[in-house]
């Protein structure tokens, strides 16, 4: 644990805001399932393909992808007139470090 004069060092304000946005995005079970699907597939997927794998409609998938894209857990890739969505590989490394930082571990 980082300490200054015997007291634990707090997270920087910017880090706290960023981490809170990540947890807010993951506060919905459908988004957790969606992110899990994309992480396990390890390839970008179209909304129609995702809809075929999850028991939710296309507009719901699109809504949740928008939220996950805003916090950059998911990255859109344009392919002609369609868009495919893939997990942001950097998040697979950053998120565990953020959890450790929040819980007082090293980054």
Secondary structure, 3 states (H helix, E strand, C coil): CCEECCEECCCCHHHHHHHHHHHHHCCCHHHHHHHHHHHHHCCCEEHHHHHHHCCCCHHHHHHHHHHHHHCCCEEEEEECCEEEEEECHHHHHHHHHHHHHHCCCCC
